């Protein structure tokens, strides 16, 4: 039995000795470990570990080394591009969500003819007739509030009072272009709703309330006068995003002002009311510039 244990112990020592010798003959290996670490908030990377043991006798190792070195600037350039792109997106979102803007628009305005009523009888006495072609220009300052926009604006329309029709005898009175000029100044508080705010094309609707100051030069039997009345505005249009901060838009507007009081200008005691006076509608094209 003692011989048996001695024999087994000898075998174990012999095996351990063989493993020790074979372990000393293991060849050294190249260490090539590059790890790219990406964080959740920023897609940045770092080269965690790059150890290379140069081997003059191996051309293959030299080739692998050169290829590894080339990877670093490639990843760096990609990350720089990604950062610039993310920065542009964030900047664009900031501009489109909660930024102030200036707007300028202009176009065609159709001044509406309207009846003038005798206040004592509430019957139409004559019809004021304006030129079909007028001009409109509008300036505004606004801010995005999500899909809604709030805005204050100033608009100006110009036209001319061409003629009027008298209902009593059906006569038409015309006058030259030096008389009957009309200027209308609007001061609005507007709100808009953009349906597709983050798209290149977006339809929108707008509502506004404000004050109209209108002045008209004298015409036959009608003296020059100045009036100030309440006005409402409705708009519908489409926006086209041309760049990160510039939006071109096309809109149709309708402006509905309250009635105003006038006289015939010939000294009678009668008072007349223009129930649909100073109304207009038209088309404007403009630009919204964010800053």
C-alpha positions as CSV (number, residue, x, y, z in Angstrom):
1,X,0.0,0.0,0.0
2,X,2.8,2.4,0.8
3,X,4.4,1.6,-2.5
4,X,1.1,2.4,-4.2
5,X,0.8,5.8,-2.6
6,X,4.4,6.6,-3.3
7,X,3.9,5.6,-6.9
8,X,0.8,7.9,-7.3
9,X,2.7,10.8,-5.7
10,X,5.5,10.3,-8.1
11,X,3.1,10.4,-11.0
12,X,1.5,13.7,-9.7
13,X,5.0,15.3,-9.4
14,X,5.9,14.2,-12.8
15,X,2.7,15.6,-14.4
16,X,3.2,18.9,-12.6
17,X,6.7,19.1,-13.8
18,X,5.6,18.5,-17.4
19,X,2.9,21.3,-17.3
20,X,5.4,23.7,-15.8
21,X,7.9,23.2,-18.6
22,X,5.2,23.4,-21.3
23,X,3.9,26.7,-19.8
24,X,7.3,28.3,-20.1
25,X,7.2,27.5,-23.8
26,X,4.0,29.5,-24.6
27,X,4.8,32.2,-27.2
28,X,3.9,35.8,-26.5
29,X,0.8,37.1,-28.3
30,X,0.1,40.6,-29.7
31,X,-2.3,42.6,-27.8
32,X,-4.7,44.6,-29.9
33,X,-7.7,45.8,-28.2
34,X,-9.6,49.0,-29.2
35,X,-12.8,49.7,-27.5
36,X,-15.3,52.4,-28.5
37,X,-17.4,53.7,-25.7
38,X,-20.6,55.5,-26.4
39,X,-22.5,57.4,-23.8
40,X,-26.3,57.8,-23.7
41,X,-26.3,61.6,-23.8
42,X,-23.5,62.2,-26.2
43,X,-22.2,59.9,-28.8
44,X,-18.6,60.4,-28.0
45,X,-15.9,57.8,-28.0
46,X,-12.5,57.2,-26.5
47,X,-9.8,54.8,-27.4
48,X,-9.7,52.8,-24.2
49,X,-6.6,50.6,-24.7
50,X,-4.3,50.2,-27.6
51,X,-1.2,48.1,-27.0
52,X,1.0,46.9,-29.7
53,X,4.2,44.8,-29.5
54,X,6.3,45.5,-32.6
55,X,7.5,42.5,-34.5
56,X,10.1,43.2,-37.1
57,X,9.9,39.8,-38.6
58,X,6.2,39.9,-39.3
59,X,4.9,42.0,-42.2
60,X,1.4,41.0,-41.4
61,X,1.6,42.6,-37.9
62,X,2.9,45.8,-39.5
63,X,-0.1,45.9,-41.9
64,X,-2.6,45.3,-39.0
65,X,-1.0,48.1,-37.0
66,X,-1.2,50.6,-39.9
67,X,-4.9,49.7,-40.5
68,X,-5.6,50.2,-36.8
69,X,-4.0,53.6,-36.7
70,X,-6.1,54.7,-39.7
71,X,-9.3,53.9,-37.8
72,X,-8.9,56.6,-35.2
73,X,-9.1,59.7,-37.4
74,X,-12.0,58.0,-39.3
75,X,-14.1,57.6,-36.1
76,X,-13.1,61.1,-35.0
77,X,-14.3,62.7,-38.3
78,X,-17.6,60.8,-38.1
79,X,-18.2,62.0,-34.6
80,X,-17.5,65.6,-35.5
81,X,-20.0,65.4,-38.3
82,X,-22.5,63.8,-36.0
83,X,-22.0,66.5,-33.4
84,X,-22.5,69.2,-36.1
85,X,-25.7,67.5,-37.3
86,X,-27.1,67.2,-33.8
87,X,-26.3,70.8,-33.1
88,X,-28.1,71.9,-36.3
89,X,-31.2,69.8,-35.4
90,X,-31.3,71.2,-31.9
91,X,-30.8,74.8,-33.2
92,X,-33.6,74.2,-35.7
93,X,-35.9,72.9,-33.1
94,X,-35.2,75.8,-30.8
95,X,-35.9,78.3,-33.6
96,X,-39.1,76.5,-34.7
97,X,-40.5,76.0,-31.2
98,X,-40.0,79.0,-29.1
99,X,-38.4,81.8,-31.2
100,X,-39.5,85.3,-32.0
101,X,-39.9,86.3,-35.6
102,X,-40.4,89.3,-37.8
103,X,-42.6,89.2,-40.8
104,X,-43.2,91.4,-43.9
105,X,-45.9,90.8,-46.5
106,X,-47.6,92.6,-49.3
107,X,-50.1,92.0,-52.1
108,X,-53.4,92.8,-53.6
109,X,-56.4,94.1,-51.7
110,X,-60.0,94.2,-53.1
111,X,-61.9,97.1,-51.4
112,X,-65.6,96.2,-51.0
113,X,-68.4,98.5,-52.2
114,X,-71.0,99.2,-49.5
115,X,-74.4,100.7,-49.1
116,X,-75.0,103.9,-47.1
117,X,-78.3,103.9,-45.1
118,X,-80.4,106.8,-43.9
119,X,-80.4,106.4,-40.2
120,X,-83.9,107.8,-39.8
121,X,-85.5,105.4,-42.3
122,X,-82.9,102.6,-42.2
123,X,-83.1,102.4,-46.0
124,X,-80.1,102.5,-48.4
125,X,-79.7,105.9,-50.0
126,X,-76.6,105.3,-52.2
127,X,-73.8,102.9,-52.8
128,X,-70.1,103.8,-52.4
129,X,-67.9,102.2,-55.1
130,X,-64.2,101.8,-54.8
131,X,-61.6,100.7,-57.3
132,X,-61.3,96.9,-57.7
133,X,-57.5,97.1,-57.3
134,X,-55.9,98.2,-54.1
135,X,-52.6,97.5,-52.3
136,X,-51.9,96.0,-48.9
137,X,-48.7,95.8,-46.9
138,X,-48.3,94.2,-43.4
139,X,-45.5,94.2,-40.8
140,X,-45.6,92.0,-37.7
141,X,-43.7,90.7,-34.7
142,X,-44.6,87.3,-33.3
143,X,-43.6,84.2,-31.4
144,X,-44.1,80.5,-31.7
145,X,-46.0,78.7,-28.9
146,X,-46.0,75.1,-30.1
147,X,-48.4,74.8,-33.0
148,X,-49.8,78.2,-32.1
149,X,-48.3,81.6,-32.9
150,X,-49.1,84.9,-31.2
151,X,-48.5,88.1,-33.2
152,X,-49.0,91.9,-33.3
153,X,-49.1,93.5,-36.7
154,X,-49.6,96.7,-38.5
155,X,-51.3,96.7,-42.0
156,X,-52.0,99.5,-44.5
157,X,-54.3,99.5,-47.4
158,X,-54.6,102.1,-50.1
159,X,-57.5,102.6,-52.6
160,X,-59.7,105.2,-54.2
161,X,-63.3,106.1,-54.1
162,X,-64.3,106.1,-57.8
163,X,-68.0,106.7,-57.9
164,X,-71.3,106.3,-56.1
165,X,-74.8,105.3,-57.2
166,X,-77.8,107.2,-55.9
167,X,-80.8,104.9,-55.4
168,X,-83.4,107.7,-55.6
169,X,-82.9,108.4,-59.3
170,X,-80.4,105.7,-60.3
171,X,-77.8,108.3,-61.2
172,X,-74.1,107.6,-61.0
173,X,-71.7,110.3,-59.9
174,X,-68.0,109.9,-61.0
175,X,-65.1,112.0,-60.1
176,X,-61.5,112.5,-61.0
177,X,-58.5,110.6,-59.5
178,X,-57.4,113.6,-57.5
179,X,-60.3,113.1,-55.1
180,X,-61.7,110.2,-53.1
181,X,-58.3,108.7,-52.1
182,X,-58.6,106.2,-49.2
183,X,-56.0,105.2,-46.6
184,X,-56.6,102.5,-44.0
185,X,-54.3,101.7,-41.1
186,X,-54.9,98.5,-39.2
187,X,-53.5,97.5,-35.8
188,X,-54.0,93.8,-35.1
189,X,-53.5,91.2,-32.4
190,X,-53.4,87.9,-34.3
191,X,-53.2,84.2,-33.4
192,X,-52.3,81.4,-35.9
193,X,-52.5,77.7,-35.9
194,X,-49.9,75.7,-37.9
195,X,-51.2,72.2,-38.8
196,X,-47.8,70.7,-39.7
197,X,-45.3,72.8,-37.9
198,X,-42.2,70.6,-38.4
199,X,-42.8,69.9,-42.1
200,X,-41.5,71.8,-45.1
201,X,-45.0,72.7,-46.1
202,X,-47.6,73.6,-43.5
203,X,-51.1,75.1,-43.9
204,X,-52.3,77.5,-41.3
205,X,-55.3,79.6,-40.3
206,X,-55.3,82.9,-38.4
207,X,-57.7,85.1,-36.5
208,X,-57.2,88.7,-35.5
209,X,-58.9,91.6,-33.8
210,X,-57.9,95.2,-33.8
211,X,-58.5,98.8,-34.6
212,X,-58.9,100.5,-38.0
213,X,-58.1,104.1,-38.6
214,X,-59.5,105.2,-42.0
215,X,-59.2,108.6,-43.8
216,X,-60.9,109.5,-47.1
217,X,-60.5,112.5,-49.2
218,X,-63.4,114.6,-50.3
219,X,-65.7,113.5,-53.2
220,X,-68.7,115.3,-54.7
221,X,-71.3,115.9,-51.9
222,X,-69.1,113.9,-49.5
223,X,-66.6,115.8,-47.4
224,X,-63.3,114.3,-46.4
225,X,-63.4,112.5,-43.1
226,X,-61.5,110.4,-40.6
227,X,-63.0,107.4,-38.8
228,X,-61.8,104.9,-36.2
229,X,-63.7,101.6,-35.9
230,X,-63.2,98.0,-34.6
231,X,-62.1,95.4,-37.1
232,X,-61.8,91.6,-37.3
233,X,-59.5,89.6,-39.5
234,X,-59.5,86.0,-40.8
235,X,-56.6,84.3,-42.7
236,X,-55.9,81.0,-44.3
237,X,-52.6,80.1,-46.1
238,X,-49.6,77.9,-46.5
239,X,-46.0,78.2,-45.1
240,X,-42.9,77.0,-47.0
241,X,-39.7,76.5,-44.9
242,X,-36.8,77.7,-47.1
243,X,-34.1,77.5,-44.4
244,X,-33.7,77.0,-40.7
245,X,-34.8,80.6,-39.9
246,X,-36.7,81.7,-43.0
247,X,-40.3,80.8,-43.9
248,X,-42.1,82.0,-47.0
249,X,-45.9,82.1,-46.8
250,X,-48.9,82.8,-49.1
251,X,-52.1,83.8,-47.4
252,X,-55.6,85.0,-48.2
253,X,-57.1,87.5,-45.8
254,X,-60.5,89.0,-45.1
255,X,-61.0,92.1,-43.0
256,X,-64.4,93.0,-41.6
257,X,-64.8,96.4,-40.0
258,X,-67.6,97.8,-38.1
259,X,-70.0,100.4,-39.6
260,X,-69.3,104.1,-39.4
261,X,-71.3,107.3,-39.5
262,X,-71.1,110.0,-42.2
263,X,-73.1,112.8,-43.8
264,X,-74.0,113.9,-47.3
265,X,-71.8,117.1,-47.2
266,X,-74.5,119.4,-48.4
267,X,-75.6,120.7,-45.0
268,X,-78.7,118.6,-44.4
269,X,-79.4,117.4,-40.9
270,X,-79.6,113.8,-42.0
271,X,-77.2,111.2,-40.7
272,X,-76.0,108.2,-42.7
273,X,-74.5,104.9,-41.7
274,X,-72.1,102.8,-43.8
275,X,-72.9,99.3,-42.4
276,X,-70.4,97.4,-44.4
277,X,-67.9,100.2,-44.9
278,X,-64.1,99.7,-45.1
279,X,-64.3,95.9,-45.6
280,X,-61.7,94.2,-47.8
281,X,-60.1,90.9,-48.8
282,X,-57.1,90.0,-50.8
283,X,-53.9,87.9,-51.1
284,X,-50.5,88.5,-49.6
285,X,-47.1,86.9,-50.0
286,X,-44.5,87.4,-47.3
287,X,-41.5,86.2,-45.3
288,X,-41.2,85.2,-41.6
289,X,-37.6,85.7,-40.3
290,X,-36.8,83.9,-37.0
291,X,-34.1,85.2,-34.6
